[in-house]
Amino acid sequence: MHAHTTALLIAAGFATAAPASITVSSTFDTDTDGWLLTGDGTDLTWTDAGGNPDGFIEARDRGAGSIWGYAAPSKFVGDKSAFLGGMLEWDLIELASPGSPNNHPDVTLFGSGMTIVVDAGDNPATTWTSYSVSLSTDSDWRMGSLNGSVVTDEQFEMVLSSLTGMVIRGEFRSVGGDRSGLDNVVMIPAPASLAIVGLAGMGIARRRRG
């Protein structure tokens, strides 16, 4: 077997594994894409215009006291170890803003019996605000609450290897009735994973040219 043929076969093997390593996203162009609400969020609605751009989802607080959020669908959970060292990005907008701002975890991840949280920065504005956090200890992830212990590399890897849930905060005001919108949620794999996918693509391209 020629060396270049062996290389192509190896690349093809990487290509078979690639779906576990590619970007996962919800751009809400056609519907809610399986997202749900947690806490006292209600009236989850998909709108076909006004997003960043095009469609987005929105919900409101029913005023029951708990903090509500947007719960990710199944494509964002499972074995996400390939995303260790990658990024999580999303866009938020405040659609109504009564009361004073509050401070709670912006993203909550559940996995391997652990809960880890992170503060992504300032609350969203009444225009679309973009957020980005590292899926690693490069961002200030904490155990259980924003005052919890700093998450270790080992703990982060365990959470992502068996991710059972992801929630993005939707409530940012201390008085009931606030509304927010969510768009462009993207989970980006680590650069090493992208390199593997790129190598697979190069191998397939060479085979087709041959």
Secondary structure as the mmCIF struct_conf table of DSSP 4:
data_model
#
loop_
_struct_conf.conf_type_id
_struct_conf.id
_struct_conf.beg_label_comp_id
_struct_conf.beg_label_asym_id
_struct_conf.beg_label_seq_id
_struct_conf.end_label_comp_id
_struct_conf.end_label_asym_id
_struct_conf.end_label_seq_id
HELX_RH_AL_P HELX_RH_AL_P1 ALA A 3 ALA A 17
HELX_RH_3T_P HELX_RH_3T_P1 ALA A 18 SER A 21
BEND BEND1 ILE A 22 ILE A 22
STRN STRN1 VAL A 24 SER A 26
BEND BEND2 ASP A 29 ASP A 31
TURN_TY1_P TURN_TY1_P1 ASP A 33 GLY A 34
STRN STRN2 LEU A 36 THR A 38
TURN_TY1_P TURN_TY1_P2 GLY A 39 ASP A 40
STRN STRN3 GLY A 41 THR A 47
BEND BEND3 ASP A 48 ASP A 54
STRN STRN4 PHE A 56 ASP A 61
BEND BEND4 GLY A 63 SER A 66
STRN STRN5 GLY A 69 ALA A 71
HELX_LH_PP_P HELX_LH_PP_P1 ALA A 72 ALA A 72
HELX_RH_3T_P HELX_RH_3T_P2 SER A 74 PHE A 76
STRN STRN6 GLY A 78 GLY A 78
HELX_RH_3T_P HELX_RH_3T_P3 SER A 81 PHE A 83
TURN_TY1_P TURN_TY1_P3 LEU A 84 GLY A 85
STRN STRN7 MET A 87 ALA A 96
BEND BEND5 GLY A 99 GLY A 99
STRN STRN8 PRO A 101 PRO A 101
BEND BEND6 ASP A 106 ASP A 106
STRN STRN9 VAL A 107 GLY A 111
TURN_TY1_P TURN_TY1_P4 SER A 112 GLY A 113
STRN STRN10 MET A 114 VAL A 118
BEND BEND7 GLY A 121 ASP A 122
HELX_LH_PP_P HELX_LH_PP_P2 ASN A 123 PRO A 124
BEND BEND8 THR A 126 THR A 127
STRN STRN11 THR A 129 SER A 134
BEND BEND9 LEU A 135 SER A 136
TURN_TY1_P TURN_TY1_P5 THR A 137 ASP A 138
BEND BEND10 SER A 139 SER A 139
STRN STRN12 ARG A 142 MET A 143
BEND BEND11 GLY A 144 SER A 145
TURN_TY1_P TURN_TY1_P6 LEU A 146 ASN A 147
BEND BEND12 GLY A 148 GLY A 148
HELX_LH_PP_P HELX_LH_PP_P3 SER A 149 SER A 149
STRN STRN13 VAL A 150 VAL A 150
HELX_LH_PP_P HELX_LH_PP_P4 VAL A 151 THR A 152
HELX_RH_AL_P HELX_RH_AL_P2 ASP A 153 SER A 161
TURN_TY1_P TURN_TY1_P7 SER A 162 SER A 162
STRN STRN14 LEU A 163 ARG A 169
STRN STRN15 ARG A 173 ARG A 173
BEND BEND13 SER A 174 VAL A 175
TURN_TY1_P TURN_TY1_P8 GLY A 176 GLY A 177
STRN STRN16 ARG A 179 ILE A 188
HELX_RH_AL_P HELX_RH_AL_P3 PRO A 191 ARG A 209
#
